[in-house]
Amino acid sequence: MELAVCLPILMIIALGSIEATNAIFLKQHLTSAAYEGARAAIAPGQTSAGATTAAQNVLTAFGISGGSISITPALTATTATGTQVTVTVSAPLASNSWTSAFIVGKTITTVSATAIMDHQ
């Protein structure tokens, strides 16, 4: 009787822990992608396309699907030194989770990370 009552609760806790860990893992990968995109974006003469490519390469290396990259402001070869560049990378949790994301995925649908650096 005790097993019948406790087993469903323990399974929900275990699966919820796995989903939360997947969300943290995804957040760390997105942080790495945003950082690499920002590092590429602040280089002299760099454009938004180069920064997007750098961030996308990290997402591809980590196997993250459905990721989106946003760079603000749009960079050109003549972007002024000292301009703050913000790179935001986001991805859906459900398509990047080992489980079906039925516990944590109901409240956290998209995970994102941002890096801000000054253009050189």
Backbone as XML, in Angstrom:
<?xml version="1.0"?>
<chain id="A" units="angstrom">
  <residue number="1" name="MET">
    <atom name="N" x="0.816" y="-1.191" z="0.000"/>
    <atom name="CA" x="0.000" y="0.000" z="0.000"/>
    <atom name="C" x="0.866" y="1.264" z="0.000"/>
  </residue>
  <residue number="2" name="GLU">
    <atom name="N" x="1.910" y="1.245" z="0.823"/>
    <atom name="CA" x="2.778" y="2.413" z="0.890"/>
    <atom name="C" x="3.468" y="2.670" z="-0.448"/>
  </residue>
  <residue number="3" name="LEU">
    <atom name="N" x="3.875" y="1.596" z="-1.117"/>
    <atom name="CA" x="4.526" y="1.734" z="-2.425"/>
    <atom name="C" x="3.571" y="2.342" z="-3.440"/>
  </residue>
  <residue number="4" name="ALA">
    <atom name="N" x="2.335" y="1.940" z="-3.430"/>
    <atom name="CA" x="1.351" y="2.468" z="-4.371"/>
    <atom name="C" x="1.115" y="3.962" z="-4.160"/>
  </residue>
  <residue number="5" name="VAL">
    <atom name="N" x="1.241" y="4.436" z="-2.949"/>
    <atom name="CA" x="1.039" y="5.852" z="-2.655"/>
    <atom name="C" x="2.303" y="6.653" z="-2.938"/>
  </residue>
  <residue number="6" name="CYS">
    <atom name="N" x="3.456" y="6.112" z="-2.552"/>
    <atom name="CA" x="4.708" y="6.871" z="-2.635"/>
    <atom name="C" x="5.372" y="6.829" z="-4.004"/>
  </residue>
  <residue number="7" name="LEU">
    <atom name="N" x="5.233" y="5.745" z="-4.745"/>
    <atom name="CA" x="5.932" y="5.603" z="-6.022"/>
    <atom name="C" x="5.584" y="6.701" z="-7.030"/>
  </residue>
  <residue number="8" name="PRO">
    <atom name="N" x="4.333" y="7.061" z="-7.242"/>
    <atom name="CA" x="4.042" y="8.148" z="-8.191"/>
    <atom name="C" x="4.660" y="9.479" z="-7.776"/>
  </residue>
  <residue number="9" name="ILE">
    <atom name="N" x="4.652" y="9.758" z="-6.488"/>
    <atom name="CA" x="5.244" y="11.010" z="-6.002"/>
    <atom name="C" x="6.747" y="11.000" z="-6.224"/>
  </residue>
  <residue number="10" name="LEU">
    <atom name="N" x="7.400" y="9.902" z="-5.927"/>
    <atom name="CA" x="8.846" y="9.794" z="-6.131"/>
    <atom name="C" x="9.211" y="9.884" z="-7.610"/>
  </residue>
  <residue number="11" name="MET">
    <atom name="N" x="8.406" y="9.318" z="-8.475"/>
    <atom name="CA" x="8.674" y="9.387" z="-9.921"/>
    <atom name="C" x="8.531" y="10.822" z="-10.436"/>
  </residue>
  <residue number="12" name="ILE">
    <atom name="N" x="7.539" y="11.530" z="-9.961"/>
    <atom name="CA" x="7.358" y="12.931" z="-10.362"/>
    <atom name="C" x="8.539" y="13.775" z="-9.896"/>
  </residue>
  <residue number="13" name="ILE">
    <atom name="N" x="9.001" y="13.538" z="-8.675"/>
    <atom name="CA" x="10.169" y="14.280" z="-8.169"/>
    <atom name="C" x="11.404" y="13.939" z="-8.987"/>
  </residue>
  <residue number="14" name="ALA">
    <atom name="N" x="11.609" y="12.667" z="-9.294"/>
    <atom name="CA" x="12.788" y="12.255" z="-10.065"/>
    <atom name="C" x="12.757" y="12.830" z="-11.478"/>
  </residue>
  <residue number="15" name="LEU">
    <atom name="N" x="11.639" y="12.729" z="-12.156"/>
    <atom name="CA" x="11.538" y="13.252" z="-13.523"/>
    <atom name="C" x="11.606" y="14.777" z="-13.545"/>
  </residue>
  <residue number="16" name="GLY">
    <atom name="N" x="11.029" y="15.420" z="-12.545"/>
    <atom name="CA" x="11.129" y="16.880" z="-12.444"/>
    <atom name="C" x="12.566" y="17.325" z="-12.235"/>
  </residue>
  <residue number="17" name="SER">
    <atom name="N" x="13.314" y="16.572" z="-11.459"/>
    <atom name="CA" x="14.728" y="16.888" z="-11.243"/>
    <atom name="C" x="15.528" y="16.745" z="-12.527"/>
  </residue>
  <residue number="18" name="ILE">
    <atom name="N" x="15.232" y="15.711" z="-13.292"/>
    <atom name="CA" x="15.920" y="15.515" z="-14.582"/>
    <atom name="C" x="15.601" y="16.670" z="-15.528"/>
  </residue>
  <residue number="19" name="GLU">
    <atom name="N" x="14.345" y="17.076" z="-15.596"/>
    <atom name="CA" x="13.961" y="18.189" z="-16.463"/>
    <atom name="C" x="14.608" y="19.503" z="-16.025"/>
  </residue>
  <residue number="20" name="ALA">
    <atom name="N" x="14.652" y="19.757" z="-14.726"/>
    <atom name="CA" x="15.281" y="20.978" z="-14.234"/>
    <atom name="C" x="16.768" y="20.982" z="-14.554"/>
  </residue>
  <residue number="21" name="THR">
    <atom name="N" x="17.403" y="19.837" z="-14.432"/>
    <atom name="CA" x="18.818" y="19.725" z="-14.776"/>
    <atom name="C" x="19.031" y="19.975" z="-16.264"/>
  </residue>
  <residue number="22" name="ASN">
    <atom name="N" x="18.152" y="19.459" z="-17.099"/>
    <atom name="CA" x="18.246" y="19.723" z="-18.544"/>
    <atom name="C" x="18.104" y="21.209" z="-18.848"/>
  </residue>
  <residue number="23" name="ALA">
    <atom name="N" x="17.212" y="21.893" z="-18.147"/>
    <atom name="CA" x="17.029" y="23.329" z="-18.354"/>
    <atom name="C" x="18.285" y="24.102" z="-17.960"/>
  </residue>
  <residue number="24" name="ILE">
    <atom name="N" x="18.908" y="23.710" z="-16.851"/>
    <atom name="CA" x="20.145" y="24.363" z="-16.418"/>
    <atom name="C" x="21.261" y="24.094" z="-17.418"/>
  </residue>
  <residue number="25" name="PHE">
    <atom name="N" x="21.340" y="22.874" z="-17.906"/>
    <atom name="CA" x="22.345" y="22.481" z="-18.893"/>
    <atom name="C" x="22.169" y="23.293" z="-20.178"/>
  </residue>
  <residue number="26" name="LEU">
    <atom name="N" x="20.930" y="23.443" z="-20.635"/>
    <atom name="CA" x="20.641" y="24.232" z="-21.825"/>
    <atom name="C" x="21.005" y="25.699" z="-21.598"/>
  </residue>
  <residue number="27" name="LYS">
    <atom name="N" x="20.690" y="26.231" z="-20.436"/>
    <atom name="CA" x="21.023" y="27.624" z="-20.112"/>
    <atom name="C" x="22.531" y="27.848" z="-20.187"/>
  </residue>
  <residue number="28" name="GLN">
    <atom name="N" x="23.321" y="26.896" z="-19.693"/>
    <atom name="CA" x="24.766" y="27.026" z="-19.734"/>
    <atom name="C" x="25.286" y="27.024" z="-21.168"/>
  </residue>
  <residue number="29" name="HIS">
    <atom name="N" x="24.736" y="26.167" z="-22.012"/>
    <atom name="CA" x="25.133" y="26.141" z="-23.421"/>
    <atom name="C" x="24.758" y="27.442" z="-24.132"/>
  </residue>
  <residue number="30" name="LEU">
    <atom name="N" x="23.584" y="27.974" z="-23.830"/>
    <atom name="CA" x="23.163" y="29.234" z="-24.443"/>
    <atom name="C" x="24.036" y="30.389" z="-23.959"/>
  </residue>
  <residue number="31" name="THR">
    <atom name="N" x="24.459" y="30.351" z="-22.705"/>
    <atom name="CA" x="25.369" y="31.369" z="-22.182"/>
    <atom name="C" x="26.696" y="31.328" z="-22.926"/>
  </residue>
  <residue number="32" name="SER">
    <atom name="N" x="27.192" y="30.126" z="-23.192"/>
    <atom name="CA" x="28.439" y="29.980" z="-23.956"/>
    <atom name="C" x="28.281" y="30.530" z="-25.369"/>
  </residue>
  <residue number="33" name="ALA">
    <atom name="N" x="27.152" y="30.254" z="-25.995"/>
    <atom name="CA" x="26.911" y="30.746" z="-27.354"/>
    <atom name="C" x="26.799" y="32.270" z="-27.372"/>
  </residue>
  <residue number="34" name="ALA">
    <atom name="N" x="26.106" y="32.841" z="-26.389"/>
    <atom name="CA" x="25.974" y="34.297" z="-26.324"/>
    <atom name="C" x="27.337" y="34.947" z="-26.090"/>
  </residue>
  <residue number="35" name="TYR">
    <atom name="N" x="28.152" y="34.353" z="-25.242"/>
    <atom name="CA" x="29.487" y="34.885" z="-24.968"/>
    <atom name="C" x="30.349" y="34.856" z="-26.230"/>
  </residue>
  <residue number="36" name="GLU">
    <atom name="N" x="30.363" y="33.743" z="-26.918"/>
    <atom name="CA" x="31.172" y="33.630" z="-28.138"/>
    <atom name="C" x="30.666" y="34.580" z="-29.224"/>
  </residue>
  <residue number="37" name="GLY">
    <atom name="N" x="29.353" y="34.736" z="-29.326"/>
    <atom name="CA" x="28.795" y="35.695" z="-30.279"/>
    <atom name="C" x="29.190" y="37.117" z="-29.933"/>
  </residue>
  <residue number="38" name="ALA">
    <atom name="N" x="29.174" y="37.448" z="-28.644"/>
    <atom name="CA" x="29.558" y="38.795" z="-28.211"/>
    <atom name="C" x="31.049" y="39.032" z="-28.430"/>
  </residue>
  <residue number="39" name="ARG">
    <atom name="N" x="31.880" y="38.028" z="-28.160"/>
    <atom name="CA" x="33.320" y="38.171" z="-28.394"/>
    <atom name="C" x="33.603" y="38.428" z="-29.871"/>
  </residue>
  <residue number="40" name="ALA">
    <atom name="N" x="32.880" y="37.736" z="-30.747"/>
    <atom name="CA" x="33.058" y="37.962" z="-32.182"/>
    <atom name="C" x="32.522" y="39.336" z="-32.579"/>
  </residue>
  <residue number="41" name="ALA">
    <atom name="N" x="31.429" y="39.761" z="-31.941"/>
    <atom name="CA" x="30.786" y="41.023" z="-32.314"/>
    <atom name="C" x="31.618" y="42.250" z="-31.955"/>
  </residue>
  <residue number="42" name="ILE">
    <atom name="N" x="32.415" y="42.174" z="-30.902"/>
    <atom name="CA" x="33.141" y="43.365" z="-30.473"/>
    <atom name="C" x="34.460" y="43.576" z="-31.209"/>
  </residue>
  <residue number="43" name="ALA">
    <atom name="N" x="34.836" y="42.641" z="-32.061"/>
    <atom name="CA" x="36.088" y="42.798" z="-32.804"/>
    <atom name="C" x="35.970" y="43.962" z="-33.790"/>
  </residue>
  <residue number="44" name="PRO">
    <atom name="N" x="37.040" y="44.712" z="-33.964"/>
    <atom name="CA" x="36.994" y="45.841" z="-34.901"/>
    <atom name="C" x="36.654" y="45.374" z="-36.320"/>
  </residue>
  <residue number="45" name="GLY">
    <atom name="N" x="35.724" y="46.079" z="-36.949"/>
    <atom name="CA" x="35.332" y="45.772" z="-38.318"/>
    <atom name="C" x="34.354" y="44.614" z="-38.459"/>
  </residue>
  <residue number="46" name="GLN">
    <atom name="N" x="33.938" y="44.014" z="-37.361"/>
    <atom name="CA" x="33.024" y="42.871" z="-37.413"/>
    <atom name="C" x="31.592" y="43.333" z="-37.684"/>
  </residue>
  <residue number="47" name="THR">
    <atom name="N" x="30.816" y="42.484" z="-38.342"/>
    <atom name="CA" x="29.410" y="42.783" z="-38.619"/>
    <atom name="C" x="28.524" y="41.812" z="-37.835"/>
  </residue>
  <residue number="48" name="SER">
    <atom name="N" x="27.227" y="42.066" z="-37.873"/>
    <atom name="CA" x="26.274" y="41.199" z="-37.182"/>
    <atom name="C" x="26.309" y="39.778" z="-37.730"/>
  </residue>
  <residue number="49" name="ALA">
    <atom name="N" x="26.560" y="39.638" z="-39.028"/>
    <atom name="CA" x="26.587" y="38.311" z="-39.641"/>
    <atom name="C" x="27.705" y="37.455" z="-39.057"/>
  </residue>
  <residue number="50" name="GLY">
    <atom name="N" x="28.870" y="38.040" z="-38.846"/>
    <atom name="CA" x="29.984" y="37.292" z="-38.269"/>
    <atom name="C" x="29.707" y="36.864" z="-36.841"/>
  </residue>
  <residue number="51" name="ALA">
    <atom name="N" x="29.087" y="37.738" z="-36.075"/>
    <atom name="CA" x="28.747" y="37.409" z="-34.690"/>
    <atom name="C" x="27.677" y="36.323" z="-34.630"/>
  </residue>
  <residue number="52" name="THR">
    <atom name="N" x="26.699" y="36.407" z="-35.525"/>
    <atom name="CA" x="25.655" y="35.387" z="-35.585"/>
    <atom name="C" x="26.252" y="34.034" z="-35.946"/>
  </residue>
  <residue number="53" name="THR">
    <atom name="N" x="27.185" y="34.023" z="-36.877"/>
    <atom name="CA" x="27.843" y="32.779" z="-37.280"/>
    <atom name="C" x="28.607" y="32.167" z="-36.108"/>
  </residue>
  <residue number="54" name="ALA">
    <atom name="N" x="29.306" y="32.993" z="-35.338"/>
    <atom name="CA" x="30.063" y="32.492" z="-34.186"/>
    <atom name="C" x="29.132" y="31.857" z="-33.151"/>
  </residue>
  <residue number="55" name="ALA">
    <atom name="N" x="28.021" y="32.515" z="-32.864"/>
    <atom name="CA" x="27.069" y="31.966" z="-31.895"/>
    <atom name="C" x="26.401" y="30.706" z="-32.441"/>
  </residue>
  <residue number="56" name="GLN">
    <atom name="N" x="26.075" y="30.709" z="-33.715"/>
    <atom name="CA" x="25.437" y="29.535" z="-34.332"/>
    <atom name="C" x="26.369" y="28.336" z="-34.333"/>
  </residue>
  <residue number="57" name="ASN">
    <atom name="N" x="27.667" y="28.563" z="-34.509"/>
    <atom name="CA" x="28.636" y="27.472" z="-34.475"/>
    <atom name="C" x="28.651" y="26.792" z="-33.104"/>
  </residue>
  <residue number="58" name="VAL">
    <atom name="N" x="28.514" y="27.579" z="-32.044"/>
    <atom name="CA" x="28.472" y="27.007" z="-30.691"/>
    <atom name="C" x="27.186" y="26.207" z="-30.507"/>
  </residue>
  <residue number="59" name="LEU">
    <atom name="N" x="26.055" y="26.752" z="-30.968"/>
    <atom name="CA" x="24.790" y="26.020" z="-30.859"/>
    <atom name="C" x="24.864" y="24.690" z="-31.607"/>
  </residue>
  <residue number="60" name="THR">
    <atom name="N" x="25.457" y="24.710" z="-32.778"/>
    <atom name="CA" x="25.594" y="23.485" z="-33.570"/>
    <atom name="C" x="26.509" y="22.488" z="-32.867"/>
  </residue>
  <residue number="61" name="ALA">
    <atom name="N" x="27.609" y="22.967" z="-32.300"/>
    <atom name="CA" x="28.545" y="22.088" z="-31.606"/>
    <atom name="C" x="27.895" y="21.399" z="-30.405"/>
  </residue>
  <residue number="62" name="PHE">
    <atom name="N" x="26.994" y="22.094" z="-29.724"/>
    <atom name="CA" x="26.310" y="21.515" z="-28.568"/>
    <atom name="C" x="25.034" y="20.762" z="-28.955"/>
  </residue>
  <residue number="63" name="GLY">
    <atom name="N" x="24.667" y="20.781" z="-30.230"/>
    <atom name="CA" x="23.493" y="20.051" z="-30.691"/>
    <atom name="C" x="22.180" y="20.681" z="-30.282"/>
  </residue>
  <residue number="64" name="ILE">
    <atom name="N" x="22.147" y="21.994" z="-30.168"/>
    <atom name="CA" x="20.929" y="22.698" z="-29.768"/>
    <atom name="C" x="20.118" y="23.029" z="-31.012"/>
  </residue>
  <residue number="65" name="SER">
    <atom name="N" x="18.846" y="22.649" z="-30.992"/>
    <atom name="CA" x="17.982" y="22.894" z="-32.144"/>
    <atom name="C" x="16.988" y="24.002" z="-31.851"/>
  </residue>
  <residue number="66" name="GLY">
    <atom name="N" x="16.608" y="24.716" z="-32.884"/>
    <atom name="CA" x="15.600" y="25.767" z="-32.764"/>
    <atom name="C" x="16.093" y="27.031" z="-32.091"/>
  </residue>
  <residue number="67" name="GLY">
    <atom name="N" x="17.401" y="27.217" z="-32.027"/>
    <atom name="CA" x="17.953" y="28.398" z="-31.371"/>
    <atom name="C" x="17.794" y="29.651" z="-32.211"/>
  </residue>
  <residue number="68" name="SER">
    <atom name="N" x="17.618" y="30.783" z="-31.541"/>
    <atom name="CA" x="17.550" y="32.069" z="-32.234"/>
    <atom name="C" x="18.567" y="33.016" z="-31.610"/>
  </residue>
  <residue number="69" name="ILE">
    <atom name="N" x="19.167" y="33.850" z="-32.459"/>
    <atom name="CA" x="20.225" y="34.754" z="-32.031"/>
    <atom name="C" x="19.811" y="36.174" z="-32.377"/>
  </residue>
  <residue number="70" name="SER">
    <atom name="N" x="19.922" y="37.074" z="-31.406"/>
    <atom name="CA" x="19.571" y="38.477" z="-31.606"/>
    <atom name="C" x="20.763" y="39.339" z="-31.209"/>
  </residue>
  <residue number="71" name="ILE">
    <atom name="N" x="21.142" y="40.267" z="-32.086"/>
    <atom name="CA" x="22.258" y="41.171" z="-31.812"/>
    <atom name="C" x="21.747" y="42.603" z="-31.887"/>
  </residue>
  <residue number="72" name="THR">
    <atom name="N" x="21.978" y="43.351" z="-30.805"/>
    <atom name="CA" x="21.519" y="44.728" z="-30.720"/>
    <atom name="C" x="22.675" y="45.610" z="-30.286"/>
  </residue>
  <residue number="73" name="PRO">
    <atom name="N" x="22.935" y="46.696" z="-30.909"/>
    <atom name="CA" x="22.398" y="47.193" z="-32.177"/>
    <atom name="C" x="22.995" y="46.425" z="-33.341"/>
  </residue>
  <residue number="74" name="ALA">
    <atom name="N" x="22.427" y="46.608" z="-34.515"/>
    <atom name="CA" x="22.969" y="45.959" z="-35.706"/>
    <atom name="C" x="24.379" y="46.498" z="-35.957"/>
  </residue>
  <residue number="75" name="LEU">
    <atom name="N" x="25.306" y="45.601" z="-36.190"/>
    <atom name="CA" x="26.705" y="45.994" z="-36.352"/>
    <atom name="C" x="27.065" y="46.167" z="-37.821"/>
  </residue>
  <residue number="76" name="THR">
    <atom name="N" x="27.878" y="47.167" z="-38.073"/>
    <atom name="CA" x="28.457" y="47.370" z="-39.397"/>
    <atom name="C" x="29.967" y="47.488" z="-39.215"/>
  </residue>
  <residue number="77" name="ALA">
    <atom name="N" x="30.682" y="47.568" z="-40.303"/>
    <atom name="CA" x="32.139" y="47.690" z="-40.224"/>
    <atom name="C" x="32.560" y="49.018" z="-39.592"/>
  </residue>
  <residue number="78" name="THR">
    <atom name="N" x="31.634" y="49.971" z="-39.527"/>
    <atom name="CA" x="31.965" y="51.294" z="-38.986"/>
    <atom name="C" x="31.308" y="51.566" z="-37.630"/>
  </residue>
  <residue number="79" name="THR">
    <atom name="N" x="30.897" y="50.535" z="-36.911"/>
    <atom name="CA" x="30.287" y="50.731" z="-35.594"/>
    <atom name="C" x="31.292" y="51.405" z="-34.671"/>
  </residue>
  <residue number="80" name="ALA">
    <atom name="N" x="30.847" y="52.419" z="-33.949"/>
    <atom name="CA" x="31.731" y="53.222" z="-33.103"/>
    <atom name="C" x="32.294" y="52.412" z="-31.939"/>
  </residue>
  <residue number="81" name="THR">
    <atom name="N" x="33.542" y="52.712" z="-31.598"/>
    <atom name="CA" x="34.180" y="52.085" z="-30.442"/>
    <atom name="C" x="33.440" y="52.491" z="-29.175"/>
  </residue>
  <residue number="82" name="GLY">
    <atom name="N" x="33.255" y="51.541" z="-28.262"/>
    <atom name="CA" x="32.564" y="51.814" z="-27.009"/>
    <atom name="C" x="31.071" y="51.539" z="-27.050"/>
  </residue>
  <residue number="83" name="THR">
    <atom name="N" x="30.520" y="51.245" z="-28.217"/>
    <atom name="CA" x="29.099" y="50.918" z="-28.331"/>
    <atom name="C" x="28.835" y="49.594" z="-27.629"/>
  </residue>
  <residue number="84" name="GLN">
    <atom name="N" x="27.834" y="49.567" z="-26.759"/>
    <atom name="CA" x="27.496" y="48.321" z="-26.084"/>
    <atom name="C" x="26.759" y="47.396" z="-27.050"/>
  </residue>
  <residue number="85" name="VAL">
    <atom name="N" x="27.270" y="46.182" z="-27.165"/>
    <atom name="CA" x="26.683" y="45.174" z="-28.042"/>
    <atom name="C" x="26.039" y="44.108" z="-27.160"/>
  </residue>
  <residue number="86" name="THR">
    <atom name="N" x="24.771" y="43.841" z="-27.409"/>
    <atom name="CA" x="24.028" y="42.828" z="-26.649"/>
    <atom name="C" x="23.713" y="41.658" z="-27.565"/>
  </residue>
  <residue number="87" name="VAL">
    <atom name="N" x="24.131" y="40.473" z="-27.159"/>
    <atom name="CA" x="23.839" y="39.248" z="-27.902"/>
    <atom name="C" x="22.945" y="38.384" z="-27.028"/>
  </residue>
  <residue number="88" name="THR">
    <atom name="N" x="21.759" y="38.062" z="-27.539"/>
    <atom name="CA" x="20.805" y="37.215" z="-26.821"/>
    <atom name="C" x="20.569" y="35.954" z="-27.634"/>
  </residue>
  <residue number="89" name="VAL">
    <atom name="N" x="20.718" y="34.829" z="-26.984"/>
    <atom name="CA" x="20.505" y="33.533" z="-27.628"/>
    <atom name="C" x="19.405" y="32.815" z="-26.854"/>
  </residue>
  <residue number="90" name="SER">
    <atom name="N" x="18.418" y="32.282" z="-27.562"/>
    <atom name="CA" x="17.334" y="31.558" z="-26.903"/>
    <atom name="C" x="17.014" y="30.291" z="-27.680"/>
  </residue>
  <residue number="91" name="ALA">
    <atom name="N" x="16.420" y="29.323" z="-26.965"/>
    <atom name="CA" x="16.046" y="28.050" z="-27.582"/>
    <atom name="C" x="14.884" y="27.456" z="-26.787"/>
  </residue>
  <residue number="92" name="PRO">
    <atom name="N" x="14.019" y="26.702" z="-27.455"/>
    <atom name="CA" x="12.908" y="26.059" z="-26.753"/>
    <atom name="C" x="13.397" y="24.887" z="-25.898"/>
  </residue>
  <residue number="93" name="LEU">
    <atom name="N" x="12.870" y="24.774" z="-24.701"/>
    <atom name="CA" x="13.266" y="23.699" z="-23.799"/>
    <atom name="C" x="12.777" y="22.340" z="-24.285"/>
  </residue>
  <residue number="94" name="ALA">
    <atom name="N" x="11.562" y="22.287" z="-24.795"/>
    <atom name="CA" x="10.968" y="20.996" z="-25.164"/>
    <atom name="C" x="11.765" y="20.262" z="-26.235"/>
  </residue>
  <residue number="95" name="SER">
    <atom name="N" x="12.269" y="20.984" z="-27.234"/>
    <atom name="CA" x="13.001" y="20.303" z="-28.311"/>
    <atom name="C" x="14.468" y="20.056" z="-27.974"/>
  </residue>
  <residue number="96" name="ASN">
    <atom name="N" x="14.927" y="20.537" z="-26.819"/>
    <atom name="CA" x="16.313" y="20.347" z="-26.413"/>
    <atom name="C" x="16.423" y="19.619" z="-25.075"/>
  </residue>
  <residue number="97" name="SER">
    <atom name="N" x="15.427" y="18.831" z="-24.757"/>
    <atom name="CA" x="15.399" y="18.104" z="-23.495"/>
    <atom name="C" x="15.390" y="16.606" z="-23.763"/>
  </residue>
  <residue number="98" name="TRP">
    <atom name="N" x="15.969" y="15.854" z="-22.854"/>
    <atom name="CA" x="15.984" y="14.401" z="-23.007"/>
    <atom name="C" x="14.616" y="13.806" z="-22.750"/>
  </residue>
  <residue number="99" name="THR">
    <atom name="N" x="13.852" y="14.442" z="-21.908"/>
    <atom name="CA" x="12.511" y="13.970" z="-21.607"/>
    <atom name="C" x="11.515" y="14.817" z="-22.394"/>
  </residue>
  <residue number="100" name="SER">
    <atom name="N" x="10.262" y="14.539" z="-22.231"/>
    <atom name="CA" x="9.251" y="15.271" z="-22.983"/>
    <atom name="C" x="8.916" y="16.628" z="-22.369"/>
  </residue>
  <residue number="101" name="ALA">
    <atom name="N" x="9.597" y="17.007" z="-21.302"/>
    <atom name="CA" x="9.399" y="18.303" z="-20.630"/>
    <atom name="C" x="7.940" y="18.505" z="-20.220"/>
  </residue>
  <residue number="102" name="PHE">
    <atom name="N" x="7.380" y="17.509" z="-19.532"/>
    <atom name="CA" x="5.981" y="17.613" z="-19.139"/>
    <atom name="C" x="5.788" y="18.184" z="-17.738"/>
  </residue>
  <residue number="103" name="ILE">
    <atom name="N" x="6.854" y="18.361" z="-16.975"/>
    <atom name="CA" x="6.716" y="18.946" z="-15.636"/>
    <atom name="C" x="7.237" y="20.376" z="-15.639"/>
  </residue>
  <residue number="104" name="VAL">
    <atom name="N" x="8.536" y="20.556" z="-15.843"/>
    <atom name="CA" x="9.143" y="21.880" z="-15.861"/>
    <atom name="C" x="8.802" y="22.605" z="-17.158"/>
  </residue>
  <residue number="105" name="GLY">
    <atom name="N" x="8.686" y="21.865" z="-18.258"/>
    <atom name="CA" x="8.414" y="22.451" z="-19.571"/>
    <atom name="C" x="7.081" y="23.174" z="-19.678"/>
  </residue>
  <residue number="106" name="LYS">
    <atom name="N" x="6.185" y="22.935" z="-18.751"/>
    <atom name="CA" x="4.891" y="23.634" z="-18.762"/>
    <atom name="C" x="5.044" y="25.080" z="-18.310"/>
  </residue>
  <residue number="107" name="THR">
    <atom name="N" x="6.023" y="25.346" z="-17.446"/>
    <atom name="CA" x="6.219" y="26.712" z="-16.958"/>
    <atom name="C" x="7.379" y="27.411" z="-17.650"/>
  </residue>
  <residue number="108" name="ILE">
    <atom name="N" x="8.383" y="26.656" z="-18.081"/>
    <atom name="CA" x="9.539" y="27.225" z="-18.771"/>
    <atom name="C" x="9.519" y="26.698" z="-20.206"/>
  </residue>
  <residue number="109" name="THR">
    <atom name="N" x="9.059" y="27.503" z="-21.133"/>
    <atom name="CA" x="8.989" y="27.036" z="-22.516"/>
    <atom name="C" x="10.232" y="27.397" z="-23.307"/>
  </residue>
  <residue number="110" name="THR">
    <atom name="N" x="10.826" y="28.549" z="-23.021"/>
    <atom name="CA" x="12.009" y="29.012" z="-23.740"/>
    <atom name="C" x="13.074" y="29.429" z="-22.730"/>
  </residue>
  <residue number="111" name="VAL">
    <atom name="N" x="14.302" y="29.006" z="-23.009"/>
    <atom name="CA" x="15.435" y="29.374" z="-22.171"/>
    <atom name="C" x="16.289" y="30.351" z="-22.975"/>
  </residue>
  <residue number="112" name="SER">
    <atom name="N" x="16.787" y="31.408" z="-22.335"/>
    <atom name="CA" x="17.612" y="32.372" z="-23.053"/>
    <atom name="C" x="18.779" y="32.836" z="-22.200"/>
  </residue>
  <residue number="113" name="ALA">
    <atom name="N" x="19.797" y="33.364" z="-22.869"/>
    <atom name="CA" x="20.969" y="33.911" z="-22.196"/>
    <atom name="C" x="21.428" y="35.139" z="-22.959"/>
  </residue>
  <residue number="114" name="THR">
    <atom name="N" x="22.016" y="36.089" z="-22.230"/>
    <atom name="CA" x="22.440" y="37.354" z="-22.831"/>
    <atom name="C" x="23.867" y="37.670" z="-22.405"/>
  </residue>
  <residue number="115" name="ALA">
    <atom name="N" x="24.629" y="38.219" z="-23.351"/>
    <atom name="CA" x="25.978" y="38.723" z="-23.057"/>
    <atom name="C" x="26.068" y="40.143" z="-23.583"/>
  </residue>
  <residue number="116" name="ILE">
    <atom name="N" x="26.648" y="41.034" z="-22.791"/>
    <atom name="CA" x="26.798" y="42.443" z="-23.172"/>
    <atom name="C" x="28.278" y="42.813" z="-23.087"/>
  </residue>
  <residue number="117" name="MET">
    <atom name="N" x="28.814" y="43.346" z="-24.176"/>
    <atom name="CA" x="30.215" y="43.769" z="-24.206"/>
    <atom name="C" x="30.330" y="45.068" z="-24.991"/>
  </residue>
  <residue number="118" name="ASP">
    <atom name="N" x="31.411" y="45.795" z="-24.752"/>
    <atom name="CA" x="31.673" y="47.053" z="-25.449"/>
    <atom name="C" x="32.462" y="46.790" z="-26.728"/>
  </residue>
  <residue number="119" name="HIS">
    <atom name="N" x="32.007" y="47.400" z="-27.827"/>
    <atom name="CA" x="32.679" y="47.253" z="-29.125"/>
    <atom name="C" x="34.050" y="47.886" z="-29.070"/>
  </residue>
  <residue number="120" name="GLN">
    <atom name="N" x="35.030" y="47.212" z="-29.652"/>
    <atom name="CA" x="36.415" y="47.719" z="-29.641"/>
    <atom name="C" x="36.742" y="48.495" z="-30.883"/>
  </residue>
</chain>
